[in-house]
């Protein structure tokens, strides 16, 4: 595998891990709302990071397709 492939695999693994973390946080919030909203803000921040990571992966795929 090339360095590009390893970077892509790592990015995909990070993205999958973020998704699992977000799902866990959302589950906690549904069962036990947190008064300060800290967990909600954390989940939103992770979703933003994951969205940005997905943009990088999408862009990488576009470049690889050329």
C-alpha positions as CSV (number, residue, x, y, z in Angstrom):
1,X,0.0,0.0,0.0
2,X,1.1,3.5,-0.6
3,X,1.3,6.3,1.9
4,X,-1.9,7.8,0.4
5,X,-3.7,4.5,1.0
6,X,-2.5,4.4,4.6
7,X,-3.6,8.0,5.2
8,X,-7.0,7.2,3.6
9,X,-7.5,4.1,5.8
10,X,-6.5,6.0,8.9
11,X,-8.9,8.9,8.1
12,X,-11.8,6.4,7.4
13,X,-11.1,4.7,10.8
14,X,-11.1,8.0,12.6
15,X,-14.3,9.0,10.9
16,X,-15.9,5.6,11.9
17,X,-14.7,6.1,15.5
18,X,-16.1,9.6,15.6
19,X,-19.5,8.3,14.4
20,X,-19.6,5.7,17.1
21,X,-18.7,8.3,19.7
22,X,-21.4,10.6,18.5
23,X,-24.0,7.8,18.5
24,X,-23.0,7.0,22.1
25,X,-23.3,10.6,23.2
26,X,-26.7,11.0,21.5
27,X,-27.9,7.8,23.2
28,X,-26.7,9.1,26.6
29,X,-28.5,12.5,25.9
30,X,-31.8,10.7,25.0
31,X,-31.8,8.7,28.2
32,X,-30.5,11.4,30.5
33,X,-30.5,15.0,29.3
34,X,-27.6,17.0,30.7
35,X,-28.6,20.3,32.3
36,X,-25.6,22.3,31.2
37,X,-25.8,21.1,27.6
38,X,-22.2,20.1,27.7
39,X,-22.7,16.7,26.1
40,X,-24.9,18.2,23.4
41,X,-22.2,20.8,22.6
42,X,-19.6,18.0,22.5
43,X,-21.7,15.9,20.2
44,X,-22.2,18.9,17.9
45,X,-18.5,19.6,17.9
46,X,-17.7,16.0,17.0
47,X,-20.3,16.0,14.3
48,X,-18.6,19.1,12.8
49,X,-15.2,17.5,13.0
50,X,-16.6,14.3,11.4
51,X,-18.3,16.4,8.6
52,X,-15.0,18.1,7.9
53,X,-13.2,14.7,7.9
54,X,-15.9,13.4,5.4
55,X,-15.2,16.4,3.2
56,X,-11.5,15.5,3.1
57,X,-12.3,11.9,2.3
58,X,-14.7,13.0,-0.5
59,X,-12.1,15.4,-1.9
60,X,-9.5,12.7,-1.8
61,X,-11.8,10.3,-3.7
62,X,-12.3,13.0,-6.3
63,X,-8.6,13.5,-6.7
64,X,-7.9,9.7,-6.9
65,X,-10.6,9.3,-9.6
66,X,-8.8,11.7,-11.9
